[in-house]
């Protein structure tokens, strides 16, 4: 007897964290860049859940908790809110809902980004685990030139399970 099995579908949360001065078209472009990259490199069926929030800690925390605990996303990528400014609260919000931090991923994102953006070292990017989900705070520059480095910050064991 043979069993036909469908590939496991992965659920990816995309969260845009914006300040009042941000432009909505940048958010749309960032989500498009991320989806295009995943479509090229991940064969599994994908279900994207998109959410936009203001750069307020409680809004960011609520979005991350909902995507992990209720929506069962296995990966969450956020764009925006990771600079050194007082209003960039994504790292603090992410760390506050984490079960465990993964400091090496934030370091890797900054190191890789340095080859593309001179100010990458100012990024406060972080990565954490909550439940069974990896929540990665990653600023994705909404241009096609940003996508070549995206796979570099995903840890091989996670990327290889897809």
C-alpha positions as protocol buffer text, in pm:
chain_id: "A"
residue {
  index: 1
  type: UNK
  ca { x: 0 y: 0 z: 0 }
}
residue {
  index: 2
  type: UNK
  ca { x: 138 y: 343 z: -89 }
}
residue {
  index: 3
  type: UNK
  ca { x: 53 y: 660 z: 89 }
}
residue {
  index: 4
  type: UNK
  ca { x: 30 y: 984 z: -101 }
}
residue {
  index: 5
  type: UNK
  ca { x: 141 y: 1265 z: 121 }
}
residue {
  index: 6
  type: UNK
  ca { x: 137 y: 1631 z: 46 }
}
residue {
  index: 7
  type: UNK
  ca { x: 439 y: 1840 z: 141 }
}
residue {
  index: 8
  type: UNK
  ca { x: 405 y: 2003 z: 478 }
}
residue {
  index: 9
  type: UNK
  ca { x: 270 y: 2356 z: 447 }
}
residue {
  index: 10
  type: UNK
  ca { x: 462 y: 2621 z: 635 }
}
residue {
  index: 11
  type: UNK
  ca { x: 301 y: 2923 z: 790 }
}
residue {
  index: 12
  type: UNK
  ca { x: 512 y: 3238 z: 781 }
}
residue {
  index: 13
  type: UNK
  ca { x: 418 y: 3553 z: 970 }
}
residue {
  index: 14
  type: UNK
  ca { x: 521 y: 3887 z: 821 }
}
residue {
  index: 15
  type: UNK
  ca { x: 495 y: 4188 z: 1049 }
}
residue {
  index: 16
  type: UNK
  ca { x: 559 y: 4544 z: 939 }
}
residue {
  index: 17
  type: UNK
  ca { x: 646 y: 4777 z: 1224 }
}
residue {
  index: 18
  type: UNK
  ca { x: 609 y: 5138 z: 1126 }
}
residue {
  index: 19
  type: UNK
  ca { x: 635 y: 5486 z: 1265 }
}
residue {
  index: 20
  type: UNK
  ca { x: 409 y: 5770 z: 1153 }
}
residue {
  index: 21
  type: UNK
  ca { x: 680 y: 5889 z: 912 }
}
residue {
  index: 22
  type: UNK
  ca { x: 710 y: 5556 z: 726 }
}
residue {
  index: 23
  type: UNK
  ca { x: 562 y: 5505 z: 381 }
}
residue {
  index: 24
  type: UNK
  ca { x: 310 y: 5219 z: 326 }
}
residue {
  index: 25
  type: UNK
  ca { x: 453 y: 5141 z: -19 }
}
residue {
  index: 26
  type: UNK
  ca { x: 786 y: 5046 z: 145 }
}
residue {
  index: 27
  type: UNK
  ca { x: 605 y: 4793 z: 362 }
}
residue {
  index: 28
  type: UNK
  ca { x: 430 y: 4645 z: 59 }
}
residue {
  index: 29
  type: UNK
  ca { x: 762 y: 4618 z: -128 }
}
residue {
  index: 30
  type: UNK
  ca { x: 937 y: 4458 z: 171 }
}
residue {
  index: 31
  type: UNK
  ca { x: 666 y: 4191 z: 199 }
}
residue {
  index: 32
  type: UNK
  ca { x: 687 y: 4129 z: -176 }
}
residue {
  index: 33
  type: UNK
  ca { x: 1067 y: 4086 z: -161 }
}
residue {
  index: 34
  type: UNK
  ca { x: 1037 y: 3835 z: 125 }
}
residue {
  index: 35
  type: UNK
  ca { x: 764 y: 3635 z: -51 }
}
residue {
  index: 36
  type: UNK
  ca { x: 953 y: 3627 z: -382 }
}
residue {
  index: 37
  type: UNK
  ca { x: 1260 y: 3491 z: -206 }
}
residue {
  index: 38
  type: UNK
  ca { x: 1062 y: 3220 z: -24 }
}
residue {
  index: 39
  type: UNK
  ca { x: 884 y: 3119 z: -344 }
}
residue {
  index: 40
  type: UNK
  ca { x: 1221 y: 3069 z: -515 }
}
residue {
  index: 41
  type: UNK
  ca { x: 1396 y: 2872 z: -242 }
}
residue {
  index: 42
  type: UNK
  ca { x: 1129 y: 2686 z: -43 }
}
residue {
  index: 43
  type: UNK
  ca { x: 934 y: 2417 z: -229 }
}
residue {
  index: 44
  type: UNK
  ca { x: 675 y: 2355 z: 40 }
}
residue {
  index: 45
  type: UNK
  ca { x: 334 y: 2520 z: 15 }
}
residue {
  index: 46
  type: UNK
  ca { x: 340 y: 2845 z: 208 }
}
residue {
  index: 47
  type: UNK
  ca { x: 74 y: 3039 z: 392 }
}
residue {
  index: 48
  type: UNK
  ca { x: 168 y: 3402 z: 463 }
}
residue {
  index: 49
  type: UNK
  ca { x: -1 y: 3594 z: 741 }
}
residue {
  index: 50
  type: UNK
  ca { x: 66 y: 3967 z: 714 }
}
residue {
  index: 51
  type: UNK
  ca { x: 14 y: 4223 z: 985 }
}
residue {
  index: 52
  type: UNK
  ca { x: 103 y: 4590 z: 1017 }
}
residue {
  index: 53
  type: UNK
  ca { x: 147 y: 4754 z: 1356 }
}
residue {
  index: 54
  type: UNK
  ca { x: 271 y: 5086 z: 1487 }
}
residue {
  index: 55
  type: UNK
  ca { x: 605 y: 5096 z: 1665 }
}
residue {
  index: 56
  type: UNK
  ca { x: 446 y: 5060 z: 2008 }
}
residue {
  index: 57
  type: UNK
  ca { x: 569 y: 4779 z: 2231 }
}
residue {
  index: 58
  type: UNK
  ca { x: 228 y: 4639 z: 2326 }
}
residue {
  index: 59
  type: UNK
  ca { x: 113 y: 4629 z: 1961 }
}
residue {
  index: 60
  type: UNK
  ca { x: 429 y: 4448 z: 1853 }
}
residue {
  index: 61
  type: UNK
  ca { x: 408 y: 4202 z: 2142 }
}
residue {
  index: 62
  type: UNK
  ca { x: 41 y: 4127 z: 2070 }
}
residue {
  index: 63
  type: UNK
  ca { x: 111 y: 4064 z: 1700 }
}
residue {
  index: 64
  type: UNK
  ca { x: 402 y: 3827 z: 1772 }
}
residue {
  index: 65
  type: UNK
  ca { x: 209 y: 3636 z: 2040 }
}
residue {
  index: 66
  type: UNK
  ca { x: -95 y: 3597 z: 1813 }
}
residue {
  index: 67
  type: UNK
  ca { x: 111 y: 3474 z: 1517 }
}
residue {
  index: 68
  type: UNK
  ca { x: 293 y: 3214 z: 1728 }
}
residue {
  index: 69
  type: UNK
  ca { x: 36 y: 3102 z: 1983 }
}
residue {
  index: 70
  type: UNK
  ca { x: -286 y: 3128 z: 1784 }
}
residue {
  index: 71
  type: UNK
  ca { x: -186 y: 3118 z: 1416 }
}
residue {
  index: 72
  type: UNK
  ca { x: 92 y: 2860 z: 1468 }
}
residue {
  index: 73
  type: UNK
  ca { x: 348 y: 3034 z: 1244 }
}
residue {
  index: 74
  type: UNK
  ca { x: 677 y: 2844 z: 1231 }
}
residue {
  index: 75
  type: UNK
  ca { x: 869 y: 3157 z: 1128 }
}
residue {
  index: 76
  type: UNK
  ca { x: 801 y: 3525 z: 1178 }
}
residue {
  index: 77
  type: UNK
  ca { x: 994 y: 3795 z: 997 }
}
residue {
  index: 78
  type: UNK
  ca { x: 947 y: 4158 z: 1083 }
}
residue {
  index: 79
  type: UNK
  ca { x: 1049 y: 4466 z: 894 }
}
residue {
  index: 80
  type: UNK
  ca { x: 1118 y: 4802 z: 1052 }
}
residue {
  index: 81
  type: UNK
  ca { x: 1164 y: 4922 z: 1406 }
}
residue {
  index: 82
  type: UNK
  ca { x: 1518 y: 4791 z: 1467 }
}
residue {
  index: 83
  type: UNK
  ca { x: 1731 y: 5103 z: 1462 }
}
residue {
  index: 84
  type: UNK
  ca { x: 1897 y: 5263 z: 1764 }
}
residue {
  index: 85
  type: UNK
  ca { x: 1628 y: 5534 z: 1797 }
}
residue {
  index: 86
  type: UNK
  ca { x: 1403 y: 5562 z: 2099 }
}
residue {
  index: 87
  type: UNK
  ca { x: 1096 y: 5478 z: 1887 }
}
residue {
  index: 88
  type: UNK
  ca { x: 1243 y: 5158 z: 1740 }
}
residue {
  index: 89
  type: UNK
  ca { x: 1090 y: 4908 z: 1981 }
}
residue {
  index: 90
  type: UNK
  ca { x: 1084 y: 4582 z: 1785 }
}
residue {
  index: 91
  type: UNK
  ca { x: 1387 y: 4424 z: 1962 }
}
residue {
  index: 92
  type: UNK
  ca { x: 1254 y: 4502 z: 2310 }
}
residue {
  index: 93
  type: UNK
  ca { x: 907 y: 4375 z: 2225 }
}
residue {
  index: 94
  type: UNK
  ca { x: 1045 y: 4058 z: 2068 }
}
residue {
  index: 95
  type: UNK
  ca { x: 1272 y: 3980 z: 2361 }
}
residue {
  index: 96
  type: UNK
  ca { x: 985 y: 4035 z: 2606 }
}
residue {
  index: 97
  type: UNK
  ca { x: 771 y: 3759 z: 2447 }
}
residue {
  index: 98
  type: UNK
  ca { x: 1059 y: 3514 z: 2393 }
}
residue {
  index: 99
  type: UNK
  ca { x: 1119 y: 3180 z: 2557 }
}
residue {
  index: 100
  type: UNK
  ca { x: 1482 y: 3196 z: 2450 }
}
residue {
  index: 101
  type: UNK
  ca { x: 1707 y: 3434 z: 2260 }
}
residue {
  index: 102
  type: UNK
  ca { x: 1937 y: 3339 z: 1974 }
}
residue {
  index: 103
  type: UNK
  ca { x: 2205 y: 3612 z: 1987 }
}
residue {
  index: 104
  type: UNK
  ca { x: 2416 y: 3460 z: 1710 }
}
residue {
  index: 105
  type: UNK
  ca { x: 2147 y: 3527 z: 1450 }
}
residue {
  index: 106
  type: UNK
  ca { x: 2134 y: 3900 z: 1523 }
}
residue {
  index: 107
  type: UNK
  ca { x: 2514 y: 3909 z: 1503 }
}
residue {
  index: 108
  type: UNK
  ca { x: 2504 y: 3722 z: 1173 }
}
residue {
  index: 109
  type: UNK
  ca { x: 2240 y: 3955 z: 1026 }
}
residue {
  index: 110
  type: UNK
  ca { x: 2457 y: 4257 z: 1111 }
}
residue {
  index: 111
  type: UNK
  ca { x: 2773 y: 4095 z: 977 }
}
residue {
  index: 112
  type: UNK
  ca { x: 2612 y: 3995 z: 648 }
}
residue {
  index: 113
  type: UNK
  ca { x: 2426 y: 4324 z: 614 }
}
residue {
  index: 114
  type: UNK
  ca { x: 2755 y: 4512 z: 644 }
}
residue {
  index: 115
  type: UNK
  ca { x: 2837 y: 4404 z: 289 }
}
residue {
  index: 116
  type: UNK
  ca { x: 2517 y: 4566 z: 162 }
}
residue {
  index: 117
  type: UNK
  ca { x: 2447 y: 4859 z: 393 }
}
residue {
  index: 118
  type: UNK
  ca { x: 2722 y: 5063 z: 562 }
}
residue {
  index: 119
  type: UNK
  ca { x: 2505 y: 5128 z: 868 }
}
residue {
  index: 120
  type: UNK
  ca { x: 2422 y: 4760 z: 933 }
}
residue {
  index: 121
  type: UNK
  ca { x: 2616 y: 4761 z: 1260 }
}
residue {
  index: 122
  type: UNK
  ca { x: 2362 y: 5009 z: 1401 }
}
residue {
  index: 123
  type: UNK
  ca { x: 2089 y: 4750 z: 1365 }
}
residue {
  index: 124
  type: UNK
  ca { x: 1939 y: 4616 z: 1686 }
}
residue {
  index: 125
  type: UNK
  ca { x: 1820 y: 4299 z: 1509 }
}
residue {
  index: 126
  type: UNK
  ca { x: 1741 y: 4003 z: 1732 }
}
residue {
  index: 127
  type: UNK
  ca { x: 1613 y: 3649 z: 1689 }
}
residue {
  index: 128
  type: UNK
  ca { x: 1424 y: 3446 z: 1946 }
}
residue {
  index: 129
  type: UNK
  ca { x: 1226 y: 3128 z: 1996 }
}
residue {
  index: 130
  type: UNK
  ca { x: 875 y: 3129 z: 2135 }
}
residue {
  index: 131
  type: UNK
  ca { x: 711 y: 2789 z: 2156 }
}
residue {
  index: 132
  type: UNK
  ca { x: 789 y: 2608 z: 1832 }
}
residue {
  index: 133
  type: UNK
  ca { x: 844 y: 2928 z: 1634 }
}
residue {
  index: 134
  type: UNK
  ca { x: 1150 y: 3123 z: 1539 }
}
residue {
  index: 135
  type: UNK
  ca { x: 1081 y: 3494 z: 1555 }
}
residue {
  index: 136
  type: UNK
  ca { x: 1343 y: 3686 z: 1368 }
}
residue {
  index: 137
  type: UNK
  ca { x: 1355 y: 4063 z: 1376 }
}
residue {
  index: 138
  type: UNK
  ca { x: 1507 y: 4146 z: 1044 }
}
residue {
  index: 139
  type: UNK
  ca { x: 1503 y: 4469 z: 851 }
}
residue {
  index: 140
  type: UNK
  ca { x: 1446 y: 4377 z: 489 }
}
residue {
  index: 141
  type: UNK
  ca { x: 1541 y: 4656 z: 254 }
}
residue {
  index: 142
  type: UNK
  ca { x: 1262 y: 4664 z: -5 }
}
residue {
  index: 143
  type: UNK
  ca { x: 1482 y: 4625 z: -312 }
}
residue {
  index: 144
  type: UNK
  ca { x: 1572 y: 4323 z: -525 }
}
residue {
  index: 145
  type: UNK
  ca { x: 1939 y: 4367 z: -429 }
}
residue {
  index: 146
  type: UNK
  ca { x: 1858 y: 4284 z: -67 }
}
residue {
  index: 147
  type: UNK
  ca { x: 1737 y: 3931 z: -136 }
}
residue {
  index: 148
  type: UNK
  ca { x: 2070 y: 3754 z: -205 }
}
residue {
  index: 149
  type: UNK
  ca { x: 2174 y: 3773 z: 160 }
}
residue {
  index: 150
  type: UNK
  ca { x: 1839 y: 3670 z: 308 }
}
residue {
  index: 151
  type: UNK
  ca { x: 1910 y: 3294 z: 320 }
}
residue {
  index: 152
  type: UNK
  ca { x: 2235 y: 3360 z: 501 }
}
residue {
  index: 153
  type: UNK
  ca { x: 2072 y: 3458 z: 828 }
}
residue {
  index: 154
  type: UNK
  ca { x: 1836 y: 3159 z: 844 }
}
residue {
  index: 155
  type: UNK
  ca { x: 2004 y: 2884 z: 1044 }
}
residue {
  index: 156
  type: UNK
  ca { x: 2066 y: 2577 z: 828 }
}
residue {
  index: 157
  type: UNK
  ca { x: 1866 y: 2333 z: 1046 }
}
residue {
  index: 158
  type: UNK
  ca { x: 1554 y: 2549 z: 1014 }
}
residue {
  index: 159
  type: UNK
  ca { x: 1591 y: 2617 z: 642 }
}
residue {
  index: 160
  type: UNK
  ca { x: 1669 y: 2253 z: 569 }
}
residue {
  index: 161
  type: UNK
  ca { x: 1350 y: 2125 z: 736 }
}
residue {
  index: 162
  type: UNK
  ca { x: 1144 y: 2283 z: 457 }
}
